[in-house]
């Protein structure tokens, strides 16, 4: 039961041009706040969503004994475009072929200013695609962010990571229901099952499976475990999953007019304190990716999550050890 103040709303941006061409018709962002904004407006943490997830699915870590404490911080969750809550292609004719993290964070800044009167963030905390957005915030608005938590994310989607994202896109695009333009005549159920099962092989580490952590009272064998992954994506609209996978694939804080794809220049421009928290066994966003970024950042530290939970170490629902690690990182980094 929530025991702290919350607010929810939807913010209309109108016809929203995007950097890769086209515009989002009637763009709308869904948002929710937790806690109380301080009189100085200096306790704001932005918590963007990750791939395929909604703010509601990720708010489990917002609690007094959780990773983000709403008794101390004013936490703003904003649903990404394409996640089925904010404007998404499955419900929006004319949705662009590619909506990027760049487009998301610029829209988020408008929302924070116009709705909440917030100009500066104490921190941006993001996991996975949320971490990609946190990195974009730090690079694109260097004077507006004091600290960022890059939890299982990177400044640019690595080539091996793109191999995964493009395989997932190919699974959906090969479905007979796909219209060749990012939409679907009906939910491609067979493709969505294949999508979920391939995802399961990457989201968790080899060590996770070797240790038998996929076997629980609810999933007593491999097939029942994989059925959980089936269900996770069968409930999502295929067009939304495809659009957000394109966004993940295109992740790059320097792919804009400001930096001209000069990644090192974009990293050097960041003034925020950057805490890099890759999962030690993450197959998508490797420790090595963050190690390569570290020398180009002004104020940064690398703290890998010591876990065999792969990518999910950064979103450790029902995993108290990794949750405790993340909370310690937030408490120490923000003092």
JONOR-V68861 format. One record per helix or strand. SS is the DSSP state (H for helix, E for strand). FROM is the first residue (numbers start at 0). LEN is the number of residues. If there is no record, write none. Layout:
((SS FROM LEN) (SS FROM LEN))
This chain:
((E 5 12) (E 22 12) (E 43 5) (H 54 7) (E 61 1) (E 67 1) (E 73 5) (H 88 3) (H 100 16) (E 120 1) (E 122 5) (H 128 12) (E 144 1) (E 146 5) (E 155 1) (H 158 15) (E 177 1) (E 183 1) (H 188 15) (H 205 5) (H 221 13) (H 237 12) (E 251 1) (H 262 7) (E 272 5) (E 278 1) (H 286 8) (E 299 3) (E 304 1) (H 309 6) (H 319 15))
